[in-house]
Amino acid sequence: MEMKADVLIFCEGRLLVRAGTLEPAGLEAVAGREVADGVELSPEGGRAVRLAGGAGAAPEGFAWARVRQLIAEGSLLAGRVCRALGLLNWRAECRFCARCGGQLGEHPTELARVCGGCGWVAYPSVEPAVIVRVEREGRILLARHVQRIPELYACLAGYIEVGESAEGAVRREVREEVGLELGEVEYVGSQAWPFPYLLMMAFRAQWKAGELRLQADEIADAQWFEPSDLPAIPPPGTTAYRLITDTF
């Protein structure tokens, strides 16, 4: 059984674990290393820290693990680690007041940052995004994306824009990226994704009209696939994998 760590140690987006396991290391493993930032993980307790500088070689007896590995292997700590990394990512980008430009400090009672000049309070950000399994006559639409892992085929996805509903964002992204119109759009689930701090909302949709017309700067290739004959797809644990394999 995996142990609950009091401190989660990150550097360059990776978690320090004990070699050969996914058990987080304690602070003693990085004695002498400068800590760039830290955050209390209320209400579950414990703390997450981000080390200054590059990760470099892990200390003897330890290793750097990618958070995606914890997700893919169904680690009991995956949810806590995702929350911790998402908060550290937010803090790294939220250092100055959006109102007056002053330095942000720690809020005395809340998980937030506060401006000492004008009193503006910044709460942890969540960026909403959508991902969709598009179906046509039993086949699934999958695409290789220009700016993501190029060797994998995945579902179409994108950010929700100001003024949009989640379902509206699904329809717009599919229309923009591959030129298709959708019929029924059905919400099926969500997943927190700490890259940098997303909430990924998953949908299933039916093709209504149009033929594939690719947005060249976004989509390298898109094809309809039989569920029994899939290309290389994202790993288990991801929203895309669960949508593609119909395991939500």
NUMAR-993246 format. One record per residue: residue in three letters; y negated, z negated, x of N, C-alpha, C in turn. Coordinates in pm, whole numbers, padded with zeros to 5 digits, always signed. Each point is the difference from the previous one (the first is absolute). Layout:
N
ALAYZXYZXYZX/...
# end
This chain:
248
MET+00120+00000+00084-00120+00000-00084-00124+00000+00088/GLU-00102+00082-00039-00121+00007+00079-00085-00124-00022/MET-00061-00049+00106-00081-00120-00005-00142+00035-00039/LYS-00066-00092-00069-00142+00017-00031-00080-00044+00121/ALA-00076+00092+00057-00079-00031+00119-00133-00061-00039/ASP-00046-00100+00077-00131-00058-00024-00111+00094+00045/VAL+00027+00081+00104-00099+00093+00052+00065+00137+00016/LEU-00068+00103-00049+00042+00139+00021-00095+00061+00102/ILE+00057+00057+00107-00080+00051+00112+00003+00153-00002/PHE-00120+00060-00007-00011+00145-00005-00081+00051+00118/CYS+00029+00122+00040-00084+00071+00096+00023+00149-00021/GLU-00107+00075-00014+00007+00143-00025+00090+00032-00120/GLY-00008-00084-00103+00073+00023-00123+00147-00035+00003/ARG+00048-00058+00111+00141-00037+00010+00017-00152+00004/LEU+00116-00045-00043+00031-00142-00011+00089-00043+00117/LEU-00032-00113+00061+00083-00052+00109+00117-00076-00060/VAL+00122+00041+00039+00122-00063-00052+00091-00040+00116/ARG+00098-00082-00030+00100-00037+00100+00093+00120+00022/ALA+00029+00030+00125+00079+00119+00036+00131+00003-00078/GLY+00033+00116-00052+00125+00018-00072-00003-00047-00143/THR-00115-00048-00048-00012-00050-00137-00132+00049-00058/LEU-00023-00034-00127-00131+00019-00062-00063-00134-00030/GLU+00040-00102+00077-00057-00134-00015-00130-00010+00080/PRO-00111-00031-00065-00128-00006+00072+00000-00104+00111/ALA-00072+00035+00107-00014-00091+00113-00103-00107-00032/GLY+00004-00110+00073-00102-00104-00011-00112+00024+00101/LEU-00107-00074-00013-00116+00017+00088+00034-00027+00146/GLU+00103-00080+00025+00036-00031+00138+00041+00126+00077/ALA+00040+00104-00074+00043+00124+00065-00117+00074+00064/VAL-00121-00028-00045-00117+00072+00053-00102-00097+00057/ALA+00049-00110+00055-00090-00098+00060-00085+00068+00108/GLY-00130-00023-00005-00090+00060+00096-00063+00130-00047/ARG+00054+00062-00107-00060+00123-00053-00119-00034-00089/GLU-00103+00080+00008-00119-00022-00083+00028+00045-00144/VAL-00038-00086-00095+00012+00031-00141-00132+00057-00049/ALA+00004+00124-00052-00123+00066-00045-00042-00045-00139/ASP+00097-00033-00085-00032-00038-00138+00120-00070-00060/GLY-00025-00074-00108+00107-00067-00070-00040-00028-00143/VAL+00100-00018-00085-00029-00026-00141+00109-00090-00056/GLU-00044-00094-00086+00095-00089-00069+00064+00076-00115/LEU+00131-00011-00014+00073+00074-00102+00021-00085-00125/SER-00109-00041-00061+00011-00074-00124+00037+00098-00113/PRO+00073-00043-00103+00048-00136-00022+00136-00030+00062/GLU+00064+00100+00064+00135-00023+00050+00004-00083+00126/GLY-00114-00016+00066-00006-00081+00120+00028+00079+00127/GLY-00031-00061+00112+00017+00069+00127-00125+00076+00038/ARG+00010+00074+00109-00115+00069+00056+00043+00129+00065/ALA-00087+00100-00001+00023+00125+00072-00109+00015+00104/VAL+00037+00048+00119-00099+00021+00106+00017+00140+00057/ARG-00111+00053+00050+00000+00129+00068-00044-00022+00144/LEU+00084+00044+00095-00031-00018+00141-00102+00103+00047/ALA-00082-00040+00093-00096+00092+00060+00073+00093+00097/GLY-00058+00117+00025+00057+00094+00095+00120+00073-00054/GLY+00067+00073+00088+00117+00076-00040+00125-00087-00005/ALA+00100+00050-00071+00123-00078-00013+00073-00012+00133/GLY+00010+00110+00072+00071-00002+00127+00147-00037-00020/ALA+00066-00035+00108+00140-00042-00009+00008-00137-00066/ALA+00098-00018-00086+00018-00129-00065+00048-00103+00102/PRO-00031-00128-00021+00052-00104+00089+00153+00000+00002/GLU+00057-00050+00106+00146-00004+00012+00061-00074-00119/GLY+00101+00060-00059+00067-00060-00114-00062+00036-00133/PHE-00103+00085+00003-00070+00039-00123-00018+00151-00003/ALA-00042+00052-00115-00022+00144-00015-00108+00024-00104/TRP-00066+00115+00010-00098+00041-00101+00071+00083-00106/ALA-00012-00041-00126+00066+00070-00111-00105+00065-00089/ARG+00028+00120-00043-00087+00066-00095+00022-00060-00139/VAL-00108-00019-00073+00009-00058-00133+00085+00088-00090/ARG-00005+00132+00021+00082+00091-00080+00149-00032+00017/GLN+00039-00053+00116+00140-00034+00022+00041-00116-00090/LEU-00087-00099-00014+00031-00112-00089+00013+00047-00144/ILE-00089+00092-00039+00004+00053-00136+00130+00077-00022/ALA+00033+00089+00095+00118+00084-00014+00129-00080-00006/GLU+00005-00109+00075+00123-00080+00006+00005-00110-00105/GLY-00102-00005-00087+00001-00097-00109-00014-00143+00047/SER-00072-00023+00109-00020-00136+00051-00062-00089-00106/LEU+00046-00123-00005-00058-00096-00094-00145-00031+00033/LEU-00040+00029+00123-00137-00026+00042-00093+00119-00022/ALA+00053+00112-00046-00080+00122-00005-00127-00017-00083/GLY+00010-00060-00117-00117-00017-00084-00106-00085+00066/ARG+00042-00108+00063-00095-00090+00068-00064+00068+00120/VAL+00080+00075+00074-00052+00071+00117-00099+00109-00042/CYS+00031+00071-00108-00092+00103-00050-00133-00061-00042/ARG+00006-00113-00068-00124-00067-00040-00080-00042+00123/ALA+00069-00057+00098-00067-00047+00121-00067+00115+00074/LEU+00072+00111+00019-00057+00112+00072-00116+00062-00078/GLY+00014+00009-00131-00107+00054-00082-00127-00083+00011/LEU+00013-00132+00002-00117-00087+00013-00063+00014+00138/LEU+00081+00009+00104-00054+00017+00135-00071+00135+00014/ASN+00058+00104-00060-00065+00131+00004-00134-00003-00071/TRP-00004-00066-00116-00127-00013-00074-00103-00075+00082/ARG+00039-00109+00063-00095-00080+00077-00054+00078+00120/ALA+00086+00082+00061-00045+00078+00115-00108+00101-00038/GLU+00003+00047-00124-00098+00098-00046-00116-00061-00075/CYS+00015-00123-00046-00105-00065-00080-00064-00112+00083/ARG-00091+00039+00090-00062-00097+00090-00148-00019-00026/PHE-00061+00095-00073-00144-00006-00023-00032+00013-00148/CYS-00110-00060-00040-00041-00004-00139-00038+00140-00049/ALA+00054+00040-00114-00033+00131-00056-00139+00003-00062/ARG-00060-00116-00021-00132-00007-00062-00113-00004+00103/CYS+00015-00087+00103-00111-00015+00095+00039+00031+00144/GLY+00130+00021+00025+00045+00033+00135+00026-00120+00089/GLY-00016-00121-00054+00023-00121+00079+00147-00024+00030/GLN+00025-00087+00096+00137-00036+00039+00064-00082-00111/LEU+00126+00033-00030+00074-00077-00100+00072-00116+00066/GLY+00004-00112-00070+00074-00117+00045+00106-00037-00101/GLU+00069-00110+00024+00107-00043-00088-00055-00070-00124/HIS+00056+00032-00115-00036-00072-00123+00062-00139+00007/PRO-00073-00104-00039+00052-00137+00018+00118-00034-00089/THR+00014+00066-00116+00106-00041-00094+00087+00115-00047/GLU-00038+00123+00019+00075+00113-00054+00049+00092+00111/LEU+00099+00082-00035+00047+00102+00092-00099+00116-00007/ALA-00108-00013+00073-00110+00095-00006-00088-00020+00122/ARG-00097+00091+00018-00099-00012+00106-00137-00003-00065/VAL-00091-00072+00063-00132-00019-00060-00109+00027+00104/CYS-00110+00059-00045-00112+00030+00088-00090-00122+00011/GLY-00026-00042+00124-00087-00116+00020-00146+00030-00028/GLY-00036+00130-00008-00138+00036-00026-00036+00005-00147/CYS+00074+00082-00077-00035+00019-00141+00100-00062-00097/GLY+00114-00050+00052+00098-00066-00086+00098+00093-00068/TRP-00004+00130+00032+00095+00094-00061+00143-00037+00039/VAL+00092+00006-00097+00139-00038+00023+00089+00124-00006/ALA+00082+00017+00101+00094+00113+00006+00142-00053-00019/TYR+00068+00052-00101+00139-00038-00026+00094+00107+00056/PRO+00126-00036+00028+00094+00098+00056+00007+00126-00085/SER-00003+00114+00066+00001+00128-00068+00143+00044-00032/VAL+00014+00071-00109+00123+00071-00033-00040+00141-00039/GLU+00056+00100+00068-00031+00138-00032+00111+00058-00087/PRO-00031+00034-00126+00103+00051-00090+00033+00146+00028/ALA+00128+00031+00004+00046+00137+00022+00116+00029-00094/VAL+00026+00128-00021+00109+00041-00089+00098+00087+00077/ILE+00125-00004-00043+00105+00086+00054+00086+00042-00117/VAL+00045+00127+00000+00065+00051-00121+00123+00084+00031/ARG+00103-00023-00077+00120+00086-00002-00020+00103-00110/VAL-00018+00126+00037-00018+00108-00096+00134+00070-00020/GLU+00041+00014-00126+00130+00058-00033-00017+00131-00077/ARG+00089+00095+00026+00002+00127-00073+00144+00048-00012/GLU+00051-00001-00123+00136+00048-00027+00102-00067+00091/GLY-00016-00131+00018+00096-00077+00078-00025-00004+00148/ARG-00095+00079+00051-00033+00000+00142-00124-00086+00027/ILE-00015-00042+00126-00109-00089+00040-00092+00074+00095/LEU-00130-00017-00019-00098+00060+00091-00024-00093+00118/LEU+00025+00048+00121-00026-00076+00122-00082+00086+00096/ALA-00082-00066+00081-00090+00072+00088-00003-00062+00139/ARG-00026+00086+00100-00031-00048+00134-00152-00003+00013/HIS-00054-00115+00040-00144-00019+00006-00053+00025+00141/VAL-00115+00060+00008-00061+00034+00128-00034-00125+00079/GLN-00055-00102-00066-00054-00116+00069+00094-00121+00000/ARG+00116+00010-00058+00096-00110+00002+00118+00041+00086/ILE+00111-00069-00011+00116+00030+00085+00047+00142-00032/PRO-00024+00097+00088+00016+00141-00036+00143+00046-00019/GLU+00097-00073+00054+00138+00046-00011+00068-00047-00129/LEU-00067-00084-00076+00059-00053-00123-00059+00067-00124/TYR+00084+00019-00100-00045+00043-00131-00017-00123-00089/ALA-00111-00009-00070-00027-00117-00082-00068+00042-00129/CYS-00022-00096-00087-00071+00025-00125-00149+00020+00028/LEU-00067+00066-00090-00145+00015+00010-00067-00134-00027/ALA-00108-00026+00072-00068-00129-00012-00147+00017+00035/GLY-00080-00098-00042-00142+00003+00034-00072-00120-00055/TYR-00127-00014+00038-00081-00114-00043-00060+00024-00138/ILE-00018-00107-00074-00072+00005-00127-00149+00005+00029/GLU-00071+00092-00061-00143+00013+00021-00078-00082-00102/VAL-00126-00026+00029-00087-00076-00090-00005+00068-00136/GLY+00022-00079-00105-00007+00053-00136+00130+00056-00053/GLU+00105+00004+00082+00128+00055-00043+00094-00107-00049/SER+00086+00036-00093+00117-00081-00029+00108+00036+00100/ALA+00104-00083+00010+00110+00031+00092+00069+00129-00043/GLU+00021+00017-00130+00064+00122-00049-00087+00123+00027/GLY-00133-00017-00013-00090+00110+00031+00006+00039+00146/ALA+00014-00099+00088+00012+00028+00142+00129+00077+00030/VAL+00109-00035-00067+00126+00073+00018-00019+00147-00034/ARG-00060+00026-00115-00018+00139-00044-00092+00077+00097/ARG-00108-00066+00044-00094+00068+00091+00066+00031+00133/GLU+00070-00098+00059+00062+00021+00131+00101+00114-00005/VAL+00082+00004-00104+00100+00106-00011-00068+00135-00018/ARG-00105+00004-00082-00073+00126-00020-00066+00046+00130/GLU-00062-00091+00074-00069+00037+00123+00096+00042+00111/GLU+00109-00075+00016+00087+00020+00116+00100+00113-00017/VAL+00049+00021-00125+00102+00105-00018-00027+00091-00119/GLY-00111-00018-00072-00039+00092-00105+00078-00008-00129/LEU+00066-00113-00026+00081-00013-00121-00069-00086-00104/GLU+00030+00028-00127-00044-00084-00111+00118-00083-00048/LEU-00027-00125-00035+00106-00092-00040+00001-00026-00149/GLY+00118-00027-00050+00014-00045-00138-00005-00152-00003/GLU+00107-00062-00045+00005-00147-00012-00005-00065+00138/VAL-00082-00105+00013-00010-00079+00122+00037-00144-00035/GLU+00101-00055+00067+00054-00133-00034-00007-00093+00122/TYR-00062-00116-00018-00005-00101+00107+00137-00065+00015/VAL+00044-00019+00127+00131-00061+00021-00001-00124+00089/GLY-00105-00024+00078-00001-00119+00085-00107+00008+00107/SER-00006-00104+00084-00101-00004+00105+00053-00072+00123/GLN-00071+00017+00111+00037-00065+00125-00124-00022+00085/ALA-00016-00121+00052-00106-00026+00098+00037+00069+00130/TRP-00097+00067+00062+00027+00078+00121-00113-00028+00100/PRO+00028-00072+00108-00108-00050+00087-00049+00098+00105/PHE-00016+00126-00037-00044+00102+00095-00117+00079-00060/PRO-00123-00052-00006-00034-00132+00054+00018-00114-00101/TYR-00035+00026-00129+00017-00104-00103+00003+00067-00136/LEU+00107+00075-00023+00015+00079-00123+00077-00074-00106/LEU-00025+00038-00125+00092-00028-00110+00047+00136-00048/MET+00126+00032+00026+00055+00131-00033+00065-00008-00139/MET-00054+00077-00095+00051+00002-00136+00083+00127-00022/ALA+00122-00017-00044+00096+00109-00008+00013+00052-00142/PHE+00013+00134-00011+00011+00066-00130+00111+00105+00005/ARG+00049+00030-00119+00090+00113-00019-00070+00096-00096/ALA+00004+00130+00029-00071+00097-00083+00083+00127-00018/GLN-00029+00070-00107+00068+00125-00030-00093+00118+00024/TRP+00052+00105+00065-00074+00124+00017-00031+00059-00136/LYS-00123+00054-00013-00040+00065-00125-00029+00147+00020/ALA-00075+00034+00107-00038+00139+00021-00039+00022+00145/GLY+00002+00127+00043-00046+00037+00132+00112+00020+00099/GLU-00030+00071+00108+00092+00018+00111-00065-00057+00127/LEU+00083-00029+00097-00049-00070+00119-00108+00081+00073/ARG-00114-00065+00020-00112+00057+00074-00054-00112+00089/LEU+00030+00004+00128-00019-00114+00088-00142-00012+00052/GLN-00049-00124+00005-00128-00031+00065+00028-00010+00150/ALA-00043+00100+00075+00046+00017+00138-00035-00116+00092/ASP-00113-00065-00022-00039-00110+00089+00070-00131-00033/GLU+00077-00002-00110+00072-00121-00040+00152+00019+00003/ILE+00048+00114-00045+00142+00022-00022+00052+00111+00090/ALA+00099-00033+00085+00060+00099+00089+00106+00082-00072/ASP+00072-00062-00091+00105+00070-00075+00031-00083-00124/ALA+00040+00065-00107+00044-00068-00122+00108+00084-00065/GLN+00106-00067-00046+00111+00071-00061+00060-00087-00111/TRP+00074+00068-00090+00078-00071-00102+00141-00022+00055/PHE+00048-00123-00007+00131-00035+00056+00092-00057-00107/GLU+00128+00034+00013+00101-00065-00083+00020-00143+00049/PRO+00012-00099-00090+00022-00138+00044+00123-00018+00089/SER+00096+00090-00013+00123-00009+00081-00013+00070+00134/ASP-00111+00065+00026-00018+00076+00124-00143-00021+00050/LEU-00027-00119+00053-00134-00036+00042-00022+00024+00148/PRO-00123+00028+00042-00033+00010+00142-00019-00139+00059/ALA-00052-00008+00121-00034-00130+00059-00112-00063-00080/ILE+00020-00123-00044-00097-00070-00084-00037-00135+00061/PRO-00104-00067-00050-00037-00132+00053+00115-00100-00009/PRO-00004-00105+00081+00112-00095+00008+00009-00092-00120/PRO+00116-00067-00017+00014-00099-00106-00107-00109+00009/GLY-00031-00056-00114-00102-00105-00006-00136+00051-00037/THR-00026+00130+00020-00129+00057-00033-00003+00044-00146/THR-00121+00007-00056-00016+00048-00136+00051+00143-00012/ALA-00030+00083+00100+00044+00140-00005+00152+00009-00008/TYR+00070-00077+00082+00147+00003-00003+00053-00040-00137/ARG-00058-00104-00057+00048-00047-00133-00028+00102-00109/LEU-00114+00069+00010-00029+00105-00097+00094+00118+00015/ILE+00019+00045+00124+00082+00118+00025+00145-00025-00040/THR+00051-00118+00031+00141-00032-00031+00018-00059-00139/ASP-00111-00012-00074+00002-00050-00138+00060-00140-00008/THR-00045-00088+00093+00052-00137+00005-00107-00105-00031/PHE-00109+00040-00065-00101-00097-00042+00057-00087-00111/
# end
